[in-house]
Structure formats: C-alpha cells, structure tokens
Amino acid sequence: MAVLEARNLTLKYHQRSVVDGLSVRIPEGRVTMIVGANACGKSTLLRGLARLLKPAAGAVTLDGRAIHTLPSRELARTLGLLPQHPTSPDGITVRDLVGRGRYPHQGFFRSWREGDLSPHDLAVQRALEATGTLALAERDVDELSGGQRQRVWIAMALAQETEVLLLDEPTTFLDLAHQVEVLDLVTDLNRERGTTVAIVLHDLNLAARYADNVIAMKDGAVAAMGAPEDVVTEELVREVFGLESRVMPDPVSGTPLIVPIGRHHATANELELVP
C-alpha cells in the first residue's frame, strides 16, 4: 500500500502560515477523518497532501518520495482527490465528467459503447452505479441539483480507483440520508479494495462513527490523533472546538457521540458549564 505522510510541513497563503511544522502519517488501508474548527488548517493540509499547495518548508512524501518530484501521471495513478469546490466545464455530461476523472491526462471520456467496455470503462460504470448517478449519466452537470452534482463529483473520484483517496467535505449539499450513503460507500471502498482514505469532515459525530483514525487539528497543528474512542473526548471538544459537551457511546455504533451544550435547552446542572 502507498504510504502518504507529511514531514515538518509548513503551508502558507500569502506569507501567512496556515499549517506550521506539522508531521503526520495517513494510516495505510484505513479511513482517516480530519476534524477541527473552521480555519484550523484541515482543508489546507489536505491540499498540501494532494500537491495542490507547495510546501514553504518540510515535505509531503508518497512511498518516501517527495510528491512534488513525481511525474503527474504517476501521481494520478496512486492518489485521487475530491476538492472542496470542484468546477466542471460548461456543457459536459455526467458520464464525460466521471470519465474525465478516470483519464485525467487524456481529455474527456471517449464514446460509450454498451457491451464493449474496457476495464477503464467498467470502473466508470461502477462509480456511477455506486453513487446512484447512472440514471443521470447523459444529463449535463450544470443542470443538476447541488446534491446530485456532489454525488457525481464523488463518482469521478471513485472512478480513478487509486490506492489513496483524499476527500474534502464530500457530504456538502447532501441531506442526512445521502451523507450516510456516501460515507457507507467510502467505507465499502476501503474494506473491499483496501483504499487508504482521508476525509475532511465537519460533522464530528459522523466522523467518529466512520473513522478508523481521527486527526484533530487546532491552529495549523495536530491536537490529537488516534482511534475515535481515544481522541473524541469532552476535553478534546472543549480544546479544539471551544464547546462544552457530553460524550457518550453512540447507541447505534458504540462510537463516541457528542451532545453539545448550549445556552438553551439544557438542564440547570449542564447550563453551569456554559461560559
């Protein structure tokens, strides 16, 4: 399995350090959730891991080689990415967009001939079926709803069938049922193919449920890392999110369940905890 890690990594925007001296390894063959408050650096870290941002210091390595030295084709065969705000060309169909992900260096998807599918074509079809977008295949992407479009982008990422897959907020625009469906899909991909997955996710409860490994970030650094039951605690939620909460076992999964405590709709004893 490909090994992706950051070593003393510093990433900057306009000379401002967002990630500063961070070292982390994404566990091979596992699902890692990267969590943290807004502007903590989690999406920036993912962009650095995907070679979209050049390190100001340190390095990102794939199997021990700095990713900025790897040929684009070689990197694309190993590492796939769904960015936070993807864009598509005007007038492109769903099938062509997903196929373009499969052939990132060969333009748009070539003509589709049912019954005469190459292994690459089958990968595209599997991705469309897995994300429930096969029925949308001939529609233009710009005609779709936000939720439909997000599932198409996820299909594009899945069609690459890379060893490492990085997803930045893949459940954006999705209702709860589709959020669970997408995370189930990613879990299937991990368990069936052994794909290493790293996901930036805002929903801490879903992150705790679906993660094998959690990276909690604060101010551009790793505040905690490990199994959800070890990382997701009331102290961690207070430190990283500035939120009082109760953490208890999820009655469905047994993973940590975070119940936030606000200034309203809480017992008198709980309200004493709120600043």
Backbone as numpy.savetxt, mean C-alpha at the origin, in Angstrom:
# Nx Ny Nz CAx CAy CAz Cx Cy Cz
13.09 -14.79 -2.38 12.26 -13.59 -2.38 13.13 -12.34 -2.38
12.65 -11.33 -3.08 13.39 -10.07 -3.13 13.37 -9.38 -1.77
14.48 -8.80 -1.40 14.63 -8.12 -0.10 14.69 -6.62 -0.35
13.72 -5.88 0.21 13.65 -4.44 0.05 13.91 -3.78 1.39
14.89 -2.88 1.42 15.18 -2.21 2.69 15.74 -0.81 2.45
15.57 0.00 3.48 16.12 1.36 3.50 17.23 1.40 4.55
18.31 2.07 4.21 19.46 2.16 5.12 19.81 3.62 5.35
19.61 4.07 6.57 19.92 5.47 6.94 19.34 6.45 5.92
18.09 6.22 5.54 17.47 6.93 4.43 16.97 8.31 4.85
17.36 9.32 4.07 16.83 10.67 4.23 16.19 11.08 2.92
14.94 11.54 3.00 14.20 12.00 1.84 13.73 13.43 2.08
13.88 14.27 1.06 13.56 15.69 1.24 12.61 16.17 0.15
11.80 17.17 0.51 11.04 17.97 -0.43 11.48 19.41 -0.28
12.02 19.99 -1.34 12.44 21.40 -1.31 13.35 21.69 -0.11
14.34 20.85 0.07 15.35 20.98 1.13 14.81 20.73 2.53
13.54 20.35 2.65 12.99 20.03 3.97 12.97 18.52 4.14
13.61 18.03 5.19 13.66 16.59 5.44 12.28 16.10 5.91
11.77 15.09 5.22 10.50 14.48 5.60 10.75 13.12 6.26
11.70 12.39 5.70 12.19 11.14 6.31 13.66 11.37 6.60
14.06 11.09 7.84 15.40 11.50 8.26 16.15 10.35 8.94
17.12 9.77 8.22 17.98 8.73 8.79 17.25 7.46 9.15
16.27 7.08 8.35 15.43 5.92 8.66 16.03 4.64 8.09
16.01 3.59 8.90 16.44 2.27 8.44 15.32 1.27 8.72
14.92 0.54 7.70 13.84 -0.42 7.86 13.94 -1.48 6.77
13.53 -2.68 7.10 13.47 -3.77 6.13 12.03 -4.24 6.02
11.54 -4.36 4.80 10.19 -4.87 4.58 10.25 -6.39 4.60
9.62 -7.04 5.58 9.75 -8.50 5.70 9.29 -9.24 4.44
10.12 -10.12 3.96 9.82 -10.85 2.74 8.62 -11.78 2.95
7.75 -11.82 1.93 6.62 -12.73 1.96 5.56 -12.40 2.99
5.55 -11.17 3.47 4.60 -10.75 4.51 3.84 -9.52 4.04
2.76 -9.22 4.75 2.01 -7.99 4.52 2.38 -6.99 5.61
2.96 -5.88 5.18 3.36 -4.81 6.11 2.45 -3.61 5.92
1.91 -3.11 7.02 1.12 -1.88 6.99 1.94 -0.74 7.58
2.00 0.37 6.86 2.70 1.56 7.33 1.65 2.56 7.78
1.67 2.92 9.07 0.63 3.77 9.64 1.27 4.97 10.33
0.44 5.97 10.58 0.93 7.17 11.26 0.00 8.32 10.98
0.18 9.40 11.72 -0.65 10.59 11.53 -0.34 11.25 10.19
-1.22 12.14 9.77 -0.97 12.90 8.54 0.38 13.61 8.61
1.07 13.63 7.47 2.35 14.34 7.33 3.47 13.75 8.17
3.34 12.47 8.54 4.41 11.84 9.32 5.52 11.29 8.43
5.28 11.20 7.11 6.30 10.70 6.20 6.04 9.33 5.63
4.88 8.73 5.91 4.65 7.36 5.46 4.54 7.24 3.93
3.81 8.14 3.29 3.74 8.10 1.82 5.08 8.47 1.20
5.79 9.39 1.83 7.12 9.75 1.34 8.06 8.56 1.40
7.99 7.80 2.49 8.81 6.59 2.60 8.48 5.63 1.47
7.18 5.43 1.20 6.80 4.50 0.13 7.33 4.97 -1.22
7.27 6.27 -1.46 7.80 6.83 -2.71 9.31 6.62 -2.80
9.99 6.73 -1.67 11.43 6.46 -1.67 11.73 5.01 -1.94
10.93 4.10 -1.35 11.13 2.67 -1.57 10.86 2.29 -3.03
10.01 3.07 -3.70 9.64 2.77 -5.08 10.51 3.49 -6.10
11.51 4.22 -5.65 12.44 4.95 -6.52 11.79 6.18 -7.16
10.72 6.67 -6.61 10.12 7.89 -7.11 10.77 9.13 -6.51
11.45 8.96 -5.39 12.21 10.03 -4.77 13.65 9.58 -4.61
14.58 10.42 -4.99 15.99 10.10 -4.84 16.45 10.44 -3.42
17.15 9.53 -2.76 17.60 9.82 -1.40 18.54 11.02 -1.34
18.32 11.85 -0.33 19.27 12.92 -0.03 20.48 12.35 0.72
20.24 11.22 1.39 21.31 10.50 2.08 20.83 9.07 2.28
21.77 8.17 2.49 21.42 6.77 2.66 21.04 6.14 1.34
20.36 4.99 1.42 20.03 4.25 0.20 18.84 3.35 0.42
18.16 3.04 -0.69 17.16 1.97 -0.73 17.76 0.85 -1.56
17.73 -0.36 -1.05 18.33 -1.48 -1.76 17.31 -2.57 -2.02
17.47 -3.24 -3.14 16.68 -4.40 -3.52 17.65 -5.54 -3.74
17.56 -6.54 -2.89 18.53 -7.64 -2.90 19.96 -7.13 -2.79
20.14 -6.10 -1.96 21.45 -5.57 -1.68 21.99 -4.59 -2.69
21.23 -4.31 -3.75 21.67 -3.37 -4.79 20.85 -2.09 -4.70
21.51 -0.96 -4.78 20.81 0.32 -4.73 19.83 0.40 -5.88
18.55 0.70 -5.57 17.54 0.64 -6.63 17.76 1.71 -7.69
18.43 2.80 -7.35 18.67 3.85 -8.35 19.72 3.45 -9.38
20.40 2.32 -9.14 21.37 1.83 -10.12 20.78 0.73 -11.00
19.56 0.29 -10.69 18.98 -0.83 -11.45 18.33 -0.33 -12.74
18.48 -1.08 -13.83 17.76 -0.74 -15.06 16.25 -0.76 -14.81
15.52 0.13 -15.45 14.08 0.26 -15.22 13.34 -1.04 -15.48
13.69 -1.73 -16.54 13.01 -2.99 -16.87 13.22 -4.01 -15.76
14.44 -4.11 -15.26 14.73 -5.08 -14.21 13.95 -4.74 -12.95
13.90 -3.47 -12.59 13.16 -3.06 -11.40 11.67 -3.34 -11.56
11.12 -3.06 -12.76 9.68 -3.25 -12.99 9.27 -4.71 -12.91
10.19 -5.63 -13.17 9.86 -7.05 -13.08 9.77 -7.51 -11.63
10.36 -6.74 -10.72 10.45 -7.17 -9.33 9.56 -6.35 -8.40
9.41 -5.07 -8.71 8.72 -4.16 -7.79 7.60 -3.43 -8.50
6.38 -3.54 -7.95 5.22 -2.83 -8.50 4.72 -1.80 -7.52
4.06 -0.76 -8.04 3.62 0.35 -7.20 2.25 0.83 -7.63
1.38 1.08 -6.65 0.17 1.85 -6.86 0.32 3.14 -6.06
0.56 4.28 -6.75 0.75 5.54 -6.03 -0.57 6.06 -5.47
-0.49 7.11 -4.68 -1.67 7.64 -4.00 -2.62 8.33 -4.97
-2.08 9.04 -5.94 -2.92 9.78 -6.89 -2.51 9.43 -8.32
-2.83 8.22 -8.78 -2.45 7.84 -10.14 -3.26 8.62 -11.18
-2.70 8.77 -12.36 -3.39 9.42 -13.46 -3.33 8.53 -14.69
-4.32 8.68 -15.54 -4.38 7.87 -16.75 -4.54 8.76 -17.97
-4.09 8.29 -19.14 -4.28 9.08 -20.37 -5.77 9.21 -20.69
-6.15 10.29 -21.33 -7.53 10.49 -21.75 -7.94 9.42 -22.75
-9.16 8.90 -22.59 -9.72 7.99 -23.57 -9.23 6.56 -23.50
-8.44 6.20 -22.51 -7.94 4.84 -22.42 -8.98 3.94 -21.76
-9.11 2.73 -22.26 -10.07 1.79 -21.67 -9.46 1.11 -20.45
-10.34 0.50 -19.69 -9.90 -0.22 -18.49 -8.93 -1.32 -18.87
-9.27 -2.09 -19.92 -8.41 -3.21 -20.30 -7.03 -2.71 -20.75
-7.01 -1.62 -21.49 -5.73 -1.09 -21.95 -4.89 -0.55 -20.79
-5.55 0.08 -19.82 -4.81 0.62 -18.68 -4.21 -0.50 -17.85
-5.00 -1.52 -17.57 -4.47 -2.65 -16.79 -3.37 -3.34 -17.56
-3.54 -3.49 -18.87 -2.49 -4.09 -19.69 -1.25 -3.24 -19.76
-1.43 -1.92 -19.70 -0.26 -1.04 -19.71 0.60 -1.28 -18.47
-0.06 -1.58 -17.35 0.69 -1.92 -16.15 1.49 -3.19 -16.33
0.92 -4.10 -17.10 1.63 -5.35 -17.35 2.83 -5.14 -18.27
2.70 -4.17 -19.18 3.76 -3.86 -20.14 4.21 -2.42 -19.97
4.81 -2.06 -18.85 5.11 -0.65 -18.58 6.08 -0.02 -19.57
6.81 -0.82 -20.34 7.78 -0.26 -21.27 7.41 -0.55 -22.72
6.16 -1.00 -22.94 5.77 -1.36 -24.30 4.49 -0.65 -24.72
4.20 0.50 -24.14 3.01 1.23 -24.54 1.74 0.56 -24.04
0.63 0.76 -24.76 -0.65 0.25 -24.32 -0.79 -1.24 -24.62
-1.83 -1.81 -24.02 -2.09 -3.24 -24.16 -2.39 -3.57 -25.62
-1.84 -4.64 -26.11 -2.11 -4.98 -27.50 -3.51 -5.60 -27.63
-3.92 -5.86 -28.85 -5.29 -6.31 -29.09 -5.59 -7.60 -28.33
-6.81 -7.69 -27.86 -7.25 -8.80 -27.03 -7.98 -9.80 -27.92
-7.51 -11.02 -27.95 -8.17 -12.05 -28.76 -8.58 -13.19 -27.84
-9.88 -13.27 -27.58 -10.39 -14.30 -26.68 -10.01 -15.68 -27.22
-9.54 -16.53 -26.35 -9.15 -17.88 -26.75 -7.73 -17.97 -27.23
-7.05 -16.86 -27.33 -5.67 -16.85 -27.79 -4.86 -15.95 -26.86
-4.79 -16.33 -25.59 -4.20 -15.48 -24.56 -2.82 -15.98 -24.19
-1.87 -15.08 -24.19 -0.53 -15.41 -23.72 -0.55 -15.43 -22.19
0.51 -15.92 -21.56 0.58 -15.85 -20.09 0.45 -14.42 -19.58
0.97 -13.47 -20.33 0.87 -12.07 -19.90 -0.58 -11.59 -19.97
-1.28 -11.98 -21.05 -2.68 -11.62 -21.19 -3.51 -12.24 -20.06
-3.19 -13.46 -19.71 -3.91 -14.13 -18.63 -3.71 -13.43 -17.30
-2.51 -12.87 -17.10 -2.26 -12.13 -15.87 -3.18 -10.91 -15.78
-3.39 -10.25 -16.92 -4.29 -9.10 -16.97 -5.72 -9.55 -16.68
-6.13 -10.64 -17.31 -7.48 -11.13 -17.08 -7.69 -11.52 -15.62
-6.71 -12.19 -15.03 -6.84 -12.57 -13.61 -6.99 -11.34 -12.73
-6.24 -10.28 -13.04 -6.31 -9.06 -12.24 -7.68 -8.40 -12.37
-8.22 -8.39 -13.59 -9.55 -7.82 -13.79 -10.61 -8.62 -13.04
-10.52 -9.93 -13.12 -11.49 -10.78 -12.43 -11.37 -10.63 -10.92
-10.14 -10.60 -10.42 -9.93 -10.54 -8.98 -10.45 -9.25 -8.37
-10.42 -8.17 -9.12 -10.87 -6.87 -8.60 -12.30 -6.54 -9.00
-12.99 -7.49 -9.64 -14.37 -7.27 -10.02 -14.54 -6.22 -11.09
-13.55 -6.07 -11.95 -13.59 -5.02 -12.98 -13.66 -5.58 -14.40
-13.81 -6.88 -14.55 -13.85 -7.47 -15.89 -15.03 -6.92 -16.69
-16.15 -6.68 -16.03 -17.33 -6.14 -16.72 -17.12 -4.70 -17.18
-16.11 -4.05 -16.62 -15.81 -2.66 -17.00 -14.72 -2.58 -18.07
-14.25 -3.71 -18.55 -13.01 -3.77 -19.34 -13.04 -2.87 -20.57
-14.19 -2.72 -21.23 -14.23 -1.94 -22.47 -14.64 -0.49 -22.24
-14.89 -0.11 -21.00 -15.29 1.26 -20.72 -14.07 2.16 -20.58
-14.23 3.44 -20.88 -13.16 4.40 -20.67 -12.97 4.64 -19.18
-11.73 4.74 -18.76 -11.44 4.93 -17.34 -12.05 6.22 -16.82
-12.05 7.27 -17.66 -12.55 8.56 -17.17 -14.07 8.61 -17.03
-14.77 7.53 -17.41 -16.22 7.44 -17.22 -16.61 6.79 -15.90
-15.62 6.25 -15.18 -15.91 5.44 -14.00 -16.08 6.31 -12.75
-16.76 5.75 -11.76 -16.84 6.39 -10.46 -15.50 6.29 -9.76
-15.35 7.05 -8.68 -14.09 7.00 -7.94 -13.76 5.62 -7.43
-14.77 4.90 -6.91 -14.53 3.55 -6.40 -14.17 2.58 -7.49
-14.88 2.67 -8.64 -14.56 1.79 -9.76 -13.15 2.05 -10.27
-12.81 3.32 -10.38 -11.49 3.68 -10.89 -10.39 3.16 -9.96
-10.63 3.23 -8.65 -9.62 2.75 -7.71 -9.40 1.25 -7.85
-10.47 0.51 -8.07 -10.33 -0.94 -8.27 -9.57 -1.25 -9.55
-9.77 -0.42 -10.57 -9.02 -0.61 -11.83 -7.53 -0.37 -11.60
-7.20 0.67 -10.85 -5.78 0.92 -10.56 -5.17 -0.23 -9.77
-5.95 -0.80 -8.86 -5.44 -1.94 -8.11 -5.22 -3.12 -9.06
-6.13 -3.31 -9.99 -5.95 -4.38 -10.99 -4.67 -4.16 -11.78
-4.39 -2.91 -12.14 -3.17 -2.62 -12.88 -1.93 -3.02 -12.08
-1.96 -2.73 -10.77 -0.82 -3.10 -9.93 -0.70 -4.62 -9.81
-1.85 -5.30 -9.65 -1.81 -6.76 -9.49 -1.34 -7.45 -10.76
-1.70 -6.88 -11.93 -1.35 -7.52 -13.20 0.15 -7.62 -13.43
0.91 -6.78 -12.73 2.36 -6.82 -12.89 2.97 -8.11 -12.33
2.26 -8.71 -11.33 2.71 -9.96 -10.72 4.18 -9.89 -10.30
4.53 -8.82 -9.62 5.89 -8.64 -9.14 6.09 -9.34 -7.80
7.35 -9.50 -7.42 7.65 -10.12 -6.12 7.34 -9.18 -4.95
7.45 -7.88 -5.20 7.19 -6.87 -4.18 6.13 -5.91 -4.71
5.12 -5.62 -3.90 4.06 -4.72 -4.30 3.88 -3.65 -3.23
3.94 -2.37 -3.65 3.78 -1.24 -2.76 2.49 -0.52 -3.11
1.63 -0.30 -2.10 0.32 0.31 -2.32 0.16 1.50 -1.38
-0.12 2.66 -1.96 -0.30 3.87 -1.15 -1.78 4.21 -1.08
-2.39 3.96 0.08 -3.80 4.22 0.32 -4.69 3.56 -0.75
-4.62 2.23 -0.90 -5.38 1.58 -1.96 -6.89 1.58 -1.73
-7.35 1.88 -0.51 -8.78 1.85 -0.24 -9.43 3.23 -0.36
-8.68 4.23 -0.83 -9.25 5.56 -1.06 -10.45 5.47 -2.00
-11.52 6.20 -1.68 -12.75 6.28 -2.47 -13.62 5.03 -2.36
-13.20 4.04 -1.62 -13.97 2.81 -1.54 -14.85 2.79 -0.30
-16.07 2.25 -0.45 -16.91 2.06 0.72 -16.35 0.90 1.54
-16.91 0.69 2.73 -16.33 -0.28 3.67 -16.29 -1.68 3.08
-17.36 -2.08 2.39 -17.38 -3.43 1.82 -16.26 -3.62 0.82
-16.02 -2.61 -0.02 -14.95 -2.73 -1.02 -13.57 -2.57 -0.39
-13.46 -1.83 0.70 -12.19 -1.76 1.41 -11.79 -3.16 1.89
-12.73 -3.86 2.52 -12.46 -5.21 3.00 -12.15 -6.14 1.84
-12.90 -5.99 0.74 -12.68 -6.82 -0.44 -11.27 -6.64 -0.99
-10.81 -5.39 -1.06 -9.48 -5.12 -1.58 -8.41 -5.71 -0.67
-8.56 -5.53 0.62 -7.55 -6.06 1.55 -7.58 -7.58 1.59
-8.76 -8.19 1.43 -8.82 -9.64 1.27 -8.06 -10.07 0.01
-8.25 -9.32 -1.05 -7.58 -9.63 -2.31 -6.06 -9.56 -2.17
-5.57 -8.53 -1.51 -4.13 -8.39 -1.29 -3.61 -9.54 -0.43
-4.40 -9.93 0.58 -4.01 -11.06 1.42 -3.94 -12.35 0.62
-4.92 -12.56 -0.27 -4.89 -13.74 -1.14 -3.61 -13.75 -1.98
-3.29 -12.59 -2.54 -2.09 -12.47 -3.36 -0.85 -12.84 -2.56
-0.79 -12.37 -1.34 0.35 -12.68 -0.48 0.43 -14.16 -0.14
-0.70 -14.75 0.21 -0.69 -16.15 0.65 -0.52 -17.13 -0.49
-1.08 -16.80 -1.64 -1.02 -17.74 -2.76 0.28 -17.63 -3.55
0.83 -16.42 -3.65 2.02 -16.22 -4.46 3.25 -15.88 -3.64
3.06 -15.59 -2.34 4.19 -15.20 -1.51 4.67 -13.79 -1.78
3.81 -12.96 -2.39 4.19 -11.59 -2.71 4.44 -10.79 -1.43
5.55 -10.08 -1.42 5.83 -9.14 -0.33 5.03 -7.87 -0.58
4.25 -7.46 0.42 3.35 -6.32 0.25 3.62 -5.29 1.34
3.69 -4.02 0.94 3.75 -2.92 1.90 2.66 -1.92 1.52
1.84 -1.55 2.50 0.67 -0.71 2.25 0.67 0.45 3.23
0.51 1.66 2.71 0.21 2.81 3.56 -1.29 2.85 3.74
-1.75 2.87 5.00 -3.18 2.82 5.28 -3.51 3.76 6.44
-4.62 4.49 6.28 -5.05 5.40 7.34 -5.86 4.67 8.42
-6.64 3.69 8.01 -7.53 3.01 8.96 -6.72 2.06 9.83
-6.53 2.46 11.08 -5.65 1.68 11.96 -6.24 0.33 12.31
-7.56 0.24 12.42 -8.18 -1.04 12.74 -8.04 -2.03 11.60
-8.24 -1.57 10.36 -8.04 -2.47 9.23 -6.56 -2.82 9.07
-5.69 -1.87 9.33 -4.26 -2.16 9.26 -3.88 -3.24 10.26
-4.39 -3.13 11.49 -4.06 -4.12 12.52 -4.63 -5.49 12.17
-5.79 -5.50 11.53 -6.42 -6.78 11.19 -5.67 -7.50 10.08
-5.20 -6.77 9.07 -4.64 -7.41 7.88 -3.12 -7.50 7.88
-2.46 -6.87 8.81 -0.99 -6.83 8.79 -0.37 -8.06 9.44
0.71 -8.54 8.85 1.63 -9.42 9.57 2.63 -8.58 10.34
2.92 -7.42 9.79 3.92 -6.52 10.36 3.40 -5.09 10.25
3.60 -4.31 11.31 3.17 -2.91 11.31 4.40 -2.02 11.50
4.51 -0.98 10.67 5.50 0.07 10.86 4.74 1.33 11.23
4.91 1.81 12.44 4.27 3.05 12.89 5.28 4.17 12.82
4.92 5.26 12.11 5.85 6.36 11.90 5.40 7.61 12.63
6.39 8.38 13.04 6.13 9.69 13.64 7.29 10.62 13.28
6.96 11.77 12.73 7.97 12.79 12.40 9.11 12.24 11.56
8.76 11.43 10.56 9.76 10.94 9.62 10.64 9.82 10.12
10.29 9.24 11.25 11.08 8.14 11.82 10.16 6.99 12.20
10.74 5.83 12.44 9.97 4.68 12.88 9.78 4.76 14.39
8.52 4.85 14.82 8.21 4.89 16.25 8.12 3.49 16.83
7.65 2.54 16.03 7.55 1.15 16.48 7.38 0.26 15.26
7.81 -0.98 15.39 7.69 -1.93 14.28 7.59 -3.32 14.84
6.70 -4.13 14.25 6.56 -5.50 14.70 5.16 -6.02 14.44
4.82 -7.12 15.10 3.50 -7.71 14.95 2.44 -6.76 15.51
1.22 -6.76 14.92 0.19 -5.82 15.38 -0.07 -5.88 16.87
-0.09 -7.07 17.44 -0.39 -7.19 18.87 0.72 -6.60 19.74
1.92 -6.47 19.19 3.02 -5.87 19.95 3.11 -4.37 19.74
2.68 -3.90 18.57 2.85 -2.49 18.21 1.63 -1.65 18.57
0.45 -2.15 18.27 -0.77 -1.34 18.40 -1.26 -1.41 19.85
-0.83 -0.44 20.63 -1.20 -0.35 22.04 -1.77 1.04 22.31
-2.38 1.19 23.47 -2.92 2.51 23.84 -1.81 3.54 23.93
-0.64 3.14 24.39 0.50 4.07 24.49 0.96 4.50 23.10
1.02 3.54 22.16 1.43 3.87 20.80 0.43 4.81 20.13
-0.85 4.55 20.29 -1.87 5.41 19.69 -1.77 6.82 20.27
-1.50 6.91 21.55 -1.34 8.22 22.18 -0.09 8.94 21.64
1.02 8.21 21.52 2.28 8.83 21.09 2.24 9.23 19.62
1.73 8.36 18.77 1.81 8.57 17.33 0.65 9.41 16.80
-0.54 9.20 17.35 -1.72 9.88 16.83 -2.24 10.97 17.75
-1.67 11.09 18.96 -2.15 12.09 19.90 -3.58 11.86 20.32
-3.95 10.58 20.47 -5.34 10.21 20.72 -5.44 9.25 21.89
-6.31 9.56 22.83 -6.63 8.60 23.88 -7.56 7.54 23.31
-7.37 6.32 23.74 -8.16 5.22 23.19 -8.17 4.05 24.15
-9.01 3.11 23.82 -8.96 1.80 24.43 -8.62 0.80 23.34
-7.67 -0.09 23.61 -7.29 -1.13 22.66 -7.68 -2.47 23.26
-8.45 -3.22 22.50 -8.96 -4.50 22.98 -8.93 -5.49 21.83
-9.11 -6.79 22.11 -9.13 -7.76 21.01 -10.36 -7.55 20.13
-10.13 -7.57 18.83 -11.22 -7.51 17.87 -12.06 -8.78 18.03
-13.39 -8.67 18.23 -14.20 -9.87 18.44 -14.27 -10.79 17.23
-13.92 -10.28 16.04 -13.95 -11.09 14.83 -12.60 -11.75 14.58
-11.52 -10.96 14.65 -10.20 -11.46 14.24 -9.25 -11.71 15.41
-9.54 -11.13 16.57 -8.62 -11.24 17.70 -7.45 -10.29 17.63
-7.35 -9.52 16.55 -6.29 -8.53 16.41 -6.65 -7.28 17.21
-5.70 -6.37 17.42 -6.01 -5.17 18.21 -7.12 -4.33 17.58
-8.06 -3.90 18.40 -9.16 -3.04 17.97 -9.06 -1.74 18.75
-8.97 -0.62 18.02 -8.79 0.68 18.66 -10.15 1.37 18.77
-10.53 1.72 19.99 -11.76 2.47 20.23 -11.35 3.87 20.68
-11.52 4.89 19.84 -11.07 6.23 20.20 -11.94 6.85 21.28
-11.34 7.71 22.07 -12.06 8.45 23.11 -12.04 9.93 22.73
-13.20 10.47 22.44 -13.32 11.89 22.14 -13.94 12.64 23.30
-14.33 13.87 23.05 -14.89 14.70 24.11 -16.37 14.45 24.34
-16.97 13.63 23.49 -18.40 13.33 23.62 -18.63 11.83 23.51
-19.80 11.41 23.94 -20.23 10.02 23.80 -19.25 9.05 24.47
-18.86 9.38 25.68 -18.00 8.51 26.46 -18.45 8.60 27.93
-18.12 7.57 28.70 -18.48 7.59 30.11 -17.64 8.64 30.84
-18.09 9.01 32.04 -17.37 10.01 32.83 -15.94 9.59 33.09
-15.72 8.31 33.35 -14.36 7.83 33.63 -13.46 7.99 32.40
-14.00 7.70 31.21 -13.20 7.84 30.01 -12.95 9.29 29.67
-13.92 10.16 29.91 -13.75 11.58 29.59 -12.65 12.22 30.42
-12.33 11.63 31.56 -11.23 12.16 32.37 -9.90 12.06 31.64
-9.81 11.17 30.66 -8.55 10.99 29.93 -8.36 12.03 28.83
-9.43 12.69 28.42 -9.37 13.60 27.29 -8.83 14.96 27.76
-7.77 15.47 27.11 -7.20 16.77 27.50 -8.23 17.88 27.38
